[in-house]
Amino acid sequence: MNDIKRIVLTGGPCAGKTSALVRVIEHFSSIGYKVFCIPEVPTMFTQAGMNYLTKNEDFFYEGEKATLEIQLALEDKFMRMARACTEPAVIVCDRGAMDISAYMQPDMWRELTRAVGVTTEELRELRYDAVLHLVSAADGAEQFYTIANNAARNEKADEEGLKIARMLDKKVIEAWTGHPHLRVINNDEDFDRKLNRVVKEIANVLELPQTIEEERKYIVEVIGDLPQNTESHITQTYLVAEPGCEVRLRKRSFGGKYVYVHTMKRKLSPTEELVTERQVSPNIYRSMMQQADPYRQTINKQRHSFIWKGQYFELDTYLSPHQGLTILETKGIQEHNDVRFPPFLKIKEDITGNTRYYNYNLALK
């Protein structure tokens, strides 16, 4: 089997990764997959005597360099093992290479990657097929925050510890921002739903049919300052496709860097769809743009992504067409009453499930 997907499961402190890994192993093993789990290397190192809080910079650097080297080596060795399997296989990494960068200064990270012979772009955008970030319980689910199940954690369950945990949560998301398949998994009062979202996202990466679920969407007005957020510009073009199939090209820019993604959605039945997503090169992107649907306009929008009370939101302001339209979206929240709306946004209309506001229809000329 050659098409082995490598998926990172990451998140802030006390995000539910351990429980999610158990659910992933159980679910995908039950449907015939060989699931390989790469252990969390910093935890292995801590248990072996590494002190990531040391003030000895040389010791810290050598420890982090070894952490990155072992992380990459483990992933490569397990990839070779997975390719030798006769059954379908998937590799799930308990944190990935870019997590390491969230715990050091940018200058040291640049020196470390140079010494190991890799680049940030390679590790973040090319090495993994998907990155699933589980939001820390410290943000919006404080009553469930604990370090009792991880002796290696240093973020205590007091207000100062919660503040540090929230900060680390956001730094990890920033480290992975730019990956074409970064998905942030919201906190939920029902922890089981959070775990099921992880399974669903991995199933999408494996290109398995999924039940159609609507994201919660709202037309909003910004009435205050946004919190710390990730800003990007999105250019989205729909291509000519057969009936029942939606194909789009998306160019997303982050601080002068560009990521190009080709996505195809095929409706299998009124309740099931198959989503295929892959990153493409700039040359392939330009070539495929020649297949643009003549009946649809290219969508240009500015996106601000942020976490508020444990829920991940994407705030899109349309530049063209429908200039000025602002839509708030969150995934994995089933009911309107479960959404924790930020106070700096005024909700004007709930458009969840309203096909008029699907991007595919907003693009119509």
C-alpha positions as a Markdown table, in Angstrom:
| # | Residue | x | y | z |
|---|---|---|---|---|
| 1 | Met | 0.0 | 0.0 | 0.0 |
| 2 | Asn | 1.7 | 3.3 | -1.1 |
| 3 | Asp | -0.7 | 6.1 | -0.3 |
| 4 | Ile | -0.1 | 6.2 | 3.4 |
| 5 | Lys | -1.5 | 9.3 | 5.2 |
| 6 | Arg | 0.5 | 10.9 | 8.0 |
| 7 | Ile | -1.7 | 12.9 | 10.4 |
| 8 | Val | -0.7 | 15.1 | 13.3 |
| 9 | Leu | -2.9 | 15.1 | 16.4 |
| 10 | Thr | -1.9 | 18.2 | 18.4 |
| 11 | Gly | -3.3 | 20.8 | 20.8 |
| 12 | Gly | -2.8 | 22.8 | 23.9 |
| 13 | Pro | -2.4 | 21.3 | 27.4 |
| 14 | Cys | -5.2 | 19.0 | 28.5 |
| 15 | Ala | -7.0 | 19.0 | 25.1 |
| 16 | Gly | -8.0 | 15.3 | 25.1 |
| 17 | Lys | -5.3 | 14.0 | 22.8 |
| 18 | Thr | -4.8 | 10.7 | 24.7 |
| 19 | Ser | -8.5 | 9.9 | 24.6 |
| 20 | Ala | -8.7 | 10.9 | 21.0 |
| 21 | Leu | -5.9 | 8.5 | 20.1 |
| 22 | Val | -7.7 | 5.7 | 21.8 |
| 23 | Arg | -10.9 | 6.5 | 19.9 |
| 24 | Val | -8.9 | 6.7 | 16.6 |
| 25 | Ile | -7.2 | 3.4 | 17.1 |
| 26 | Glu | -10.4 | 1.6 | 18.0 |
| 27 | His | -12.5 | 3.1 | 15.2 |
| 28 | Phe | -10.1 | 2.7 | 12.3 |
| 29 | Ser | -8.8 | -0.7 | 13.4 |
| 30 | Ser | -12.4 | -1.9 | 13.4 |
| 31 | Ile | -12.8 | -1.0 | 9.8 |
| 32 | Gly | -9.6 | -2.7 | 8.6 |
| 33 | Tyr | -6.9 | -0.2 | 9.0 |
| 34 | Lys | -3.5 | -0.8 | 10.5 |
| 35 | Val | -3.0 | 2.3 | 12.8 |
| 36 | Phe | 0.5 | 3.3 | 13.7 |
| 37 | Cys | 0.8 | 5.9 | 16.5 |
| 38 | Ile | 4.0 | 7.9 | 16.9 |
| 39 | Pro | 4.5 | 8.6 | 20.6 |
| 40 | Glu | 4.9 | 12.2 | 21.9 |
| 41 | Val | 8.7 | 12.6 | 21.8 |
| 42 | Pro | 9.0 | 15.4 | 24.4 |
| 43 | Thr | 7.2 | 13.2 | 26.9 |
| 44 | Met | 9.7 | 10.4 | 26.2 |
| 45 | Phe | 12.6 | 12.8 | 26.6 |
| 46 | Thr | 11.2 | 14.2 | 29.9 |
| 47 | Gln | 10.8 | 10.8 | 31.3 |
| 48 | Ala | 14.4 | 10.0 | 30.3 |
| 49 | Gly | 15.9 | 13.0 | 32.1 |
| 50 | Met | 15.5 | 16.0 | 29.7 |
| 51 | Asn | 14.5 | 19.3 | 31.4 |
| 52 | Tyr | 12.7 | 21.6 | 28.9 |
| 53 | Leu | 12.5 | 24.3 | 31.6 |
| 54 | Thr | 16.3 | 24.5 | 32.1 |
| 55 | Lys | 18.1 | 27.8 | 32.0 |
| 56 | Asn | 21.1 | 26.2 | 30.4 |
| 57 | Glu | 20.8 | 27.3 | 26.8 |
| 58 | Asp | 23.3 | 24.8 | 25.4 |
| 59 | Phe | 21.5 | 21.9 | 27.2 |
| 60 | Phe | 18.1 | 23.2 | 26.0 |
| 61 | Tyr | 19.3 | 23.5 | 22.4 |
| 62 | Glu | 20.9 | 20.1 | 22.3 |
| 63 | Gly | 17.7 | 18.6 | 23.8 |
| 64 | Glu | 15.4 | 20.3 | 21.3 |
| 65 | Lys | 17.7 | 19.3 | 18.4 |
| 66 | Ala | 17.6 | 15.7 | 19.5 |
| 67 | Thr | 13.8 | 15.9 | 20.0 |
| 68 | Leu | 13.4 | 17.1 | 16.4 |
| 69 | Glu | 15.8 | 14.5 | 15.0 |
| 70 | Ile | 14.1 | 11.6 | 16.9 |
| 71 | Gln | 10.7 | 12.9 | 15.9 |
| 72 | Leu | 11.6 | 12.8 | 12.2 |
| 73 | Ala | 13.4 | 9.5 | 12.4 |
| 74 | Leu | 10.4 | 7.8 | 14.1 |
| 75 | Glu | 8.0 | 9.1 | 11.5 |
| 76 | Asp | 10.3 | 7.9 | 8.6 |
| 77 | Lys | 10.8 | 4.5 | 10.1 |
| 78 | Phe | 7.1 | 3.9 | 10.7 |
| 79 | Met | 6.3 | 5.1 | 7.2 |
| 80 | Arg | 8.6 | 2.4 | 5.9 |
| 81 | Met | 6.8 | -0.1 | 8.1 |
| 82 | Ala | 3.4 | 1.1 | 7.0 |
| 83 | Arg | 4.3 | 0.7 | 3.3 |
| 84 | Ala | 5.2 | -2.9 | 4.0 |
| 85 | Cys | 1.6 | -3.6 | 5.2 |
| 86 | Thr | -0.8 | -5.5 | 3.0 |
| 87 | Glu | -3.8 | -3.8 | 4.6 |
| 88 | Pro | -4.5 | -0.1 | 4.4 |
| 89 | Ala | -2.5 | 1.9 | 7.0 |
| 90 | Val | -2.5 | 5.3 | 8.6 |
| 91 | Ile | 0.1 | 7.0 | 10.7 |
| 92 | Val | -1.1 | 9.3 | 13.6 |
| 93 | Cys | 1.6 | 11.4 | 15.3 |
| 94 | Asp | 1.1 | 12.5 | 18.9 |
| 95 | Arg | 2.3 | 16.0 | 18.0 |
| 96 | Gly | 4.5 | 16.8 | 15.0 |
| 97 | Ala | 7.7 | 18.6 | 14.2 |
| 98 | Met | 6.2 | 22.1 | 14.2 |
| 99 | Asp | 5.0 | 21.7 | 17.8 |
| 100 | Ile | 8.7 | 22.0 | 18.8 |
| 101 | Ser | 8.9 | 25.5 | 17.4 |
| 102 | Ala | 6.1 | 26.8 | 19.7 |
| 103 | Tyr | 8.4 | 26.3 | 22.7 |
| 104 | Met | 11.4 | 28.4 | 21.6 |
| 105 | Gln | 12.4 | 31.7 | 20.1 |
| 106 | Pro | 12.3 | 32.0 | 16.3 |
| 107 | Asp | 16.0 | 32.5 | 16.0 |
| 108 | Met | 16.8 | 29.3 | 17.8 |
| 109 | Trp | 14.2 | 27.4 | 15.7 |
| 110 | Arg | 15.9 | 28.7 | 12.5 |
| 111 | Glu | 19.3 | 27.6 | 13.8 |
| 112 | Leu | 17.9 | 24.2 | 14.8 |
| 113 | Thr | 16.2 | 23.4 | 11.5 |
| 114 | Arg | 19.4 | 24.5 | 9.6 |
| 115 | Ala | 21.5 | 22.1 | 11.8 |
| 116 | Val | 19.0 | 19.2 | 11.2 |
| 117 | Gly | 18.8 | 20.0 | 7.4 |
| 118 | Val | 15.1 | 20.8 | 7.1 |
| 119 | Thr | 13.0 | 23.9 | 6.6 |
| 120 | Thr | 10.0 | 25.3 | 8.3 |
| 121 | Glu | 8.0 | 25.2 | 5.0 |
| 122 | Glu | 8.9 | 21.5 | 4.5 |
| 123 | Leu | 7.9 | 20.5 | 8.0 |
| 124 | Arg | 4.7 | 22.6 | 8.2 |
| 125 | Glu | 3.3 | 22.4 | 4.7 |
| 126 | Leu | 4.6 | 19.3 | 3.0 |
| 127 | Arg | 5.4 | 16.6 | 5.5 |
| 128 | Tyr | 2.0 | 15.8 | 6.9 |
| 129 | Asp | -1.4 | 15.2 | 5.2 |
| 130 | Ala | -3.4 | 16.8 | 7.9 |
| 131 | Val | -3.0 | 18.6 | 11.3 |
| 132 | Leu | -5.8 | 18.3 | 13.8 |
| 133 | His | -5.6 | 20.7 | 16.7 |
| 134 | Leu | -7.7 | 20.0 | 19.8 |
| 135 | Val | -8.4 | 23.2 | 21.8 |
| 136 | Ser | -7.1 | 23.1 | 25.4 |
| 137 | Ala | -9.7 | 22.6 | 28.1 |
| 138 | Ala | -8.1 | 25.7 | 29.7 |
| 139 | Asp | -10.0 | 27.8 | 27.1 |
| 140 | Gly | -13.7 | 27.4 | 27.6 |
| 141 | Ala | -13.8 | 24.1 | 29.4 |
| 142 | Glu | -11.9 | 25.0 | 32.6 |
| 143 | Gln | -13.9 | 22.7 | 34.8 |
| 144 | Phe | -12.3 | 19.8 | 32.9 |
| 145 | Tyr | -8.7 | 21.0 | 33.0 |
| 146 | Thr | -6.3 | 18.8 | 34.9 |
| 147 | Ile | -2.7 | 17.7 | 34.7 |
| 148 | Ala | -3.3 | 14.6 | 36.8 |
| 149 | Asn | -3.0 | 12.3 | 33.7 |
| 150 | Asn | 0.3 | 13.8 | 32.5 |
| 151 | Ala | 3.0 | 14.2 | 35.1 |
| 152 | Ala | 5.2 | 15.8 | 32.5 |
| 153 | Arg | 2.9 | 18.9 | 32.3 |
| 154 | Asn | 4.0 | 22.1 | 34.1 |
| 155 | Glu | 0.8 | 24.2 | 33.5 |
| 156 | Lys | -0.9 | 23.9 | 36.9 |
| 157 | Ala | -4.7 | 24.0 | 37.3 |
| 158 | Asp | -4.7 | 27.5 | 38.8 |
| 159 | Glu | -5.4 | 30.8 | 37.1 |
| 160 | Glu | -1.8 | 31.4 | 36.2 |
| 161 | Gly | -1.5 | 27.9 | 34.8 |
| 162 | Leu | -4.7 | 28.3 | 32.8 |
| 163 | Lys | -3.3 | 31.5 | 31.3 |
| 164 | Ile | -0.1 | 29.8 | 30.3 |
| 165 | Ala | -2.0 | 26.8 | 28.8 |
| 166 | Arg | -4.2 | 29.2 | 26.7 |
| 167 | Met | -1.1 | 31.0 | 25.5 |
| 168 | Leu | 0.6 | 27.7 | 24.5 |
| 169 | Asp | -2.6 | 26.5 | 22.8 |
| 170 | Lys | -2.5 | 29.6 | 20.5 |
| 171 | Lys | 1.2 | 29.3 | 19.9 |
| 172 | Val | 0.8 | 25.8 | 18.7 |
| 173 | Ile | -1.9 | 26.9 | 16.3 |
| 174 | Glu | 0.3 | 29.7 | 15.0 |
| 175 | Ala | 3.1 | 27.2 | 14.4 |
| 176 | Trp | 0.9 | 25.1 | 12.2 |
| 177 | Thr | -0.8 | 28.0 | 10.4 |
| 178 | Gly | -0.2 | 27.6 | 6.7 |
| 179 | His | -0.8 | 23.9 | 6.6 |
| 180 | Pro | -3.4 | 23.3 | 3.9 |
| 181 | His | -5.4 | 20.9 | 6.0 |
| 182 | Leu | -5.2 | 22.4 | 9.5 |
| 183 | Arg | -8.4 | 21.7 | 11.4 |
| 184 | Val | -9.2 | 23.1 | 14.9 |
| 185 | Ile | -11.4 | 20.9 | 17.0 |
| 186 | Asn | -13.7 | 22.9 | 19.3 |
| 187 | Asn | -14.3 | 22.2 | 23.0 |
| 188 | Asp | -17.8 | 20.9 | 23.6 |
| 189 | Glu | -19.9 | 20.2 | 26.7 |
| 190 | Asp | -20.2 | 16.7 | 25.3 |
| 191 | Phe | -16.6 | 15.5 | 25.2 |
| 192 | Asp | -17.7 | 12.5 | 23.1 |
| 193 | Arg | -18.7 | 14.9 | 20.3 |
| 194 | Lys | -15.2 | 16.4 | 20.3 |
| 195 | Leu | -13.7 | 12.9 | 19.9 |
| 196 | Asn | -16.1 | 12.0 | 17.1 |
| 197 | Arg | -15.1 | 15.2 | 15.2 |
| 198 | Val | -11.5 | 13.9 | 15.3 |
| 199 | Val | -12.6 | 10.6 | 13.8 |
| 200 | Lys | -14.6 | 12.4 | 11.1 |
| 201 | Glu | -11.7 | 14.6 | 10.1 |
| 202 | Ile | -9.4 | 11.7 | 9.8 |
| 203 | Ala | -12.0 | 9.8 | 7.8 |
| 204 | Asn | -12.1 | 12.8 | 5.4 |
| 205 | Val | -8.3 | 12.7 | 5.0 |
| 206 | Leu | -8.6 | 9.0 | 4.2 |
| 207 | Glu | -11.3 | 9.9 | 1.6 |
| 208 | Leu | -14.0 | 7.8 | 3.2 |
| 209 | Pro | -17.6 | 8.8 | 2.7 |
| 210 | Gln | -19.0 | 10.9 | 5.5 |
| 211 | Thr | -22.4 | 12.1 | 6.7 |
| 212 | Ile | -23.1 | 15.6 | 5.5 |
| 213 | Glu | -23.0 | 18.0 | 8.4 |
| 214 | Glu | -23.7 | 21.7 | 8.2 |
| 215 | Glu | -21.3 | 24.2 | 9.8 |
| 216 | Arg | -23.0 | 26.8 | 11.9 |
| 217 | Lys | -22.9 | 30.1 | 9.9 |
| 218 | Tyr | -24.1 | 33.6 | 10.7 |
| 219 | Ile | -24.2 | 37.0 | 9.0 |
| 220 | Val | -22.5 | 39.3 | 11.5 |
| 221 | Glu | -21.4 | 42.9 | 12.1 |
| 222 | Val | -18.1 | 43.6 | 13.8 |
| 223 | Ile | -18.8 | 46.0 | 16.7 |
| 224 | Gly | -15.5 | 45.8 | 18.6 |
| 225 | Asp | -11.9 | 44.8 | 18.5 |
| 226 | Leu | -11.0 | 41.2 | 17.5 |
| 227 | Pro | -8.8 | 39.2 | 19.9 |
| 228 | Gln | -5.5 | 37.8 | 18.8 |
| 229 | Asn | -6.1 | 36.1 | 15.5 |
| 230 | Thr | -4.6 | 34.7 | 12.3 |
| 231 | Glu | -5.3 | 36.8 | 9.2 |
| 232 | Ser | -5.2 | 35.4 | 5.7 |
| 233 | His | -6.5 | 36.3 | 2.2 |
| 234 | Ile | -8.4 | 33.7 | 0.3 |
| 235 | Thr | -9.0 | 33.5 | -3.5 |
| 236 | Gln | -11.4 | 30.8 | -4.4 |
| 237 | Thr | -12.3 | 29.7 | -7.9 |
| 238 | Tyr | -14.7 | 27.0 | -8.9 |
| 239 | Leu | -13.9 | 24.8 | -11.9 |
| 240 | Val | -16.2 | 23.1 | -14.5 |
| 241 | Ala | -17.3 | 19.8 | -13.1 |
| 242 | Glu | -19.8 | 17.0 | -13.7 |
| 243 | Pro | -23.3 | 17.2 | -12.1 |
| 244 | Gly | -23.3 | 16.4 | -8.4 |
| 245 | Cys | -19.7 | 17.3 | -8.1 |
| 246 | Glu | -18.2 | 20.6 | -6.8 |
| 247 | Val | -14.5 | 21.4 | -7.6 |
| 248 | Arg | -12.7 | 24.4 | -6.4 |
| 249 | Leu | -9.2 | 25.9 | -6.3 |
| 250 | Arg | -8.1 | 27.9 | -3.3 |
| 251 | Lys | -5.1 | 30.2 | -2.9 |
| 252 | Arg | -4.5 | 31.3 | 0.7 |
| 253 | Ser | -1.9 | 33.8 | 1.7 |
| 254 | Phe | -0.3 | 34.2 | 5.1 |
| 255 | Gly | 2.1 | 37.1 | 5.4 |
| 256 | Gly | 3.4 | 36.9 | 1.9 |
| 257 | Lys | 3.4 | 33.1 | 1.7 |
| 258 | Tyr | 0.9 | 31.1 | -0.5 |
| 259 | Val | -0.7 | 27.7 | -0.2 |
| 260 | Tyr | -2.7 | 26.2 | -3.1 |
| 261 | Val | -5.3 | 23.6 | -2.5 |
| 262 | His | -7.6 | 21.6 | -4.9 |
| 263 | Thr | -10.8 | 20.3 | -3.4 |
| 264 | Met | -13.5 | 18.1 | -4.8 |
| 265 | Lys | -16.8 | 17.3 | -3.1 |
| 266 | Arg | -19.0 | 14.6 | -4.6 |
| 267 | Lys | -22.5 | 14.0 | -3.3 |
| 268 | Leu | -23.1 | 10.2 | -3.0 |
| 269 | Ser | -26.6 | 10.5 | -1.6 |
| 270 | Pro | -28.8 | 13.1 | 0.1 |
| 271 | Thr | -27.0 | 12.4 | 3.4 |
| 272 | Glu | -23.5 | 11.4 | 2.3 |
| 273 | Glu | -20.6 | 13.0 | 0.5 |
| 274 | Leu | -17.0 | 12.3 | -0.4 |
| 275 | Val | -14.4 | 15.1 | 0.0 |
| 276 | Thr | -11.0 | 14.9 | -1.6 |
| 277 | Glu | -8.4 | 17.6 | -0.9 |
| 278 | Arg | -4.8 | 17.9 | -2.0 |
| 279 | Gln | -2.2 | 20.6 | -2.1 |
| 280 | Val | -0.9 | 21.6 | -5.6 |
| 281 | Ser | 2.1 | 23.5 | -6.8 |
| 282 | Pro | 1.8 | 27.1 | -8.2 |
| 283 | Asn | 2.3 | 25.8 | -11.7 |
| 284 | Ile | -0.5 | 23.2 | -11.4 |
| 285 | Tyr | -2.7 | 25.9 | -9.9 |
| 286 | Arg | -2.2 | 28.2 | -12.8 |
| 287 | Ser | -2.8 | 25.4 | -15.3 |
| 288 | Met | -6.0 | 24.3 | -13.6 |
| 289 | Met | -7.3 | 27.9 | -13.5 |
| 290 | Gln | -7.9 | 27.5 | -17.2 |
| 291 | Gln | -10.8 | 25.2 | -16.2 |
| 292 | Ala | -12.6 | 27.9 | -14.3 |
| 293 | Asp | -16.4 | 27.8 | -14.5 |
| 294 | Pro | -17.5 | 30.6 | -16.8 |
| 295 | Tyr | -20.8 | 31.0 | -14.9 |
| 296 | Arg | -19.1 | 31.7 | -11.6 |
| 297 | Gln | -17.0 | 34.6 | -10.3 |
| 298 | Thr | -13.8 | 34.1 | -8.3 |
| 299 | Ile | -14.4 | 34.8 | -4.6 |
| 300 | Asn | -12.0 | 37.1 | -2.7 |
| 301 | Lys | -12.3 | 37.3 | 1.0 |
| 302 | Gln | -10.3 | 38.3 | 4.1 |
| 303 | Arg | -10.3 | 35.7 | 6.9 |
| 304 | His | -9.7 | 36.2 | 10.6 |
| 305 | Ser | -9.4 | 32.9 | 12.6 |
| 306 | Phe | -9.5 | 32.9 | 16.4 |
| 307 | Ile | -10.5 | 31.0 | 19.5 |
| 308 | Trp | -13.2 | 32.4 | 21.8 |
| 309 | Lys | -14.2 | 30.5 | 25.0 |
| 310 | Gly | -12.8 | 27.2 | 23.6 |
| 311 | Gln | -14.6 | 27.5 | 20.2 |
| 312 | Tyr | -12.7 | 28.1 | 17.0 |
| 313 | Phe | -14.2 | 30.7 | 14.6 |
| 314 | Glu | -13.5 | 31.8 | 11.1 |
| 315 | Leu | -14.7 | 35.4 | 10.3 |
| 316 | Asp | -14.8 | 36.0 | 6.5 |
| 317 | Thr | -15.3 | 39.5 | 5.1 |
| 318 | Tyr | -16.0 | 39.3 | 1.3 |
| 319 | Leu | -14.1 | 41.7 | -0.9 |
| 320 | Ser | -15.7 | 40.4 | -4.2 |
| 321 | Pro | -18.4 | 39.5 | -5.1 |
| 322 | His | -20.8 | 40.7 | -2.3 |
| 323 | Gln | -18.4 | 43.3 | -1.0 |
| 324 | Gly | -18.9 | 43.9 | 2.7 |
| 325 | Leu | -20.7 | 40.7 | 3.5 |
| 326 | Thr | -19.3 | 39.3 | 6.8 |
| 327 | Ile | -19.9 | 35.6 | 7.7 |
| 328 | Leu | -19.0 | 33.9 | 11.0 |
| 329 | Glu | -18.5 | 30.1 | 10.8 |
| 330 | Thr | -17.7 | 27.4 | 13.4 |
| 331 | Lys | -17.5 | 23.7 | 13.0 |
| 332 | Gly | -18.5 | 20.8 | 15.2 |
| 333 | Ile | -21.2 | 22.7 | 17.1 |
| 334 | Gln | -24.6 | 21.1 | 16.5 |
| 335 | Glu | -27.1 | 23.5 | 18.1 |
| 336 | His | -27.4 | 27.3 | 17.9 |
| 337 | Asn | -27.7 | 27.5 | 21.7 |
| 338 | Asp | -24.3 | 25.8 | 22.1 |
| 339 | Val | -22.4 | 28.6 | 20.2 |
| 340 | Arg | -20.5 | 30.9 | 22.5 |
| 341 | Phe | -20.8 | 34.2 | 20.6 |
| 342 | Pro | -18.0 | 36.7 | 21.0 |
| 343 | Pro | -19.2 | 40.1 | 22.4 |
| 344 | Phe | -17.4 | 42.1 | 19.6 |
| 345 | Leu | -19.7 | 40.6 | 17.0 |
| 346 | Lys | -23.4 | 41.4 | 16.4 |
| 347 | Ile | -25.4 | 38.5 | 15.1 |
| 348 | Lys | -27.7 | 39.6 | 12.3 |
| 349 | Glu | -28.9 | 36.3 | 10.8 |
| 350 | Asp | -28.5 | 32.6 | 11.3 |
| 351 | Ile | -27.8 | 31.2 | 7.8 |
| 352 | Thr | -26.9 | 27.7 | 8.8 |
| 353 | Gly | -28.1 | 25.4 | 6.0 |
| 354 | Asn | -29.2 | 28.3 | 3.9 |
| 355 | Thr | -27.9 | 27.3 | 0.4 |
| 356 | Arg | -28.1 | 30.9 | -0.8 |
| 357 | Tyr | -25.0 | 31.6 | 1.3 |
| 358 | Tyr | -22.9 | 28.6 | 0.2 |
| 359 | Asn | -19.7 | 29.9 | -1.5 |
| 360 | Tyr | -20.6 | 27.8 | -4.5 |
| 361 | Asn | -23.8 | 29.9 | -4.9 |
| 362 | Leu | -22.4 | 33.2 | -3.8 |
| 363 | Ala | -20.0 | 32.8 | -6.8 |
| 364 | Leu | -22.8 | 32.7 | -9.4 |
| 365 | Lys | -22.7 | 35.5 | -11.9 |
